[in-house]
């Protein structure tokens, strides 16, 4: 494959990012969905710092959306434990509880394996086209892909596999689990793993995409398990080396690595 095939122009990269965002948020069918997706992104990137407190009005200003869609999105996020509603005291961003994250790994492993295997069996031509698009982005932009940019692709992949699985009832369980896993990944890569950690994460996701496109259910499940195992190793490293203030801190969060 030539460099021209794998290295998009700046204009092409911007369009690809816009296309991936559209995939990740399923085109924002309404303002409540838009609010949910944007708040989830702030949660994952730790722009909403773990343990910090805020008001619904703060989110309205940050998102530029009205009270009703933000309020409804907050209720949905709270149902998934991505926000905590404190009566008369506003909202609180959940702290990063590494013990809880460790317990949830086994739940995510089983659900991811089920979804991945089902997706392989139900993959449509449109699903294949989208997977191939995500694969091209990961390969073509890997040298300059930011952590936020990667998370957009990761979210798009998660949603695509959920849709392809044909089991929509799983979304309410897996969407919060995936968001929590991405927050762990964001903390680890920005504070410990750096560019090398992001590269390893990209490779794990490419392995999943390849196995799904090849229609190999057994290999797809193995690669899914390997990604979850990689996430567990991140939790182990965070437990051993991270500054506890980053797990439960009010105020702004600043990555160590510029990725």
CORFEN-V912926 format. One record per helix or strand of 2 or more residues. SS is the DSSP state (@ for helix, = for strand). FROM is the first residue (numbers start at 0). LEN is the number of residues. Records with the same first field share a line. If there is no record, write none. Layout:
BEGIN
SS: FROM-LEN ; FROM-LEN
END
This chain:
BEGIN
@: 2-4 ; 9-15 ; 30-14 ; 55-8 ; 66-13 ; 97-25 ; 124-16 ; 146-19 ; 167-46 ; 216-25 ; 243-3
=: 52-2 ; 83-3 ; 89-3
END
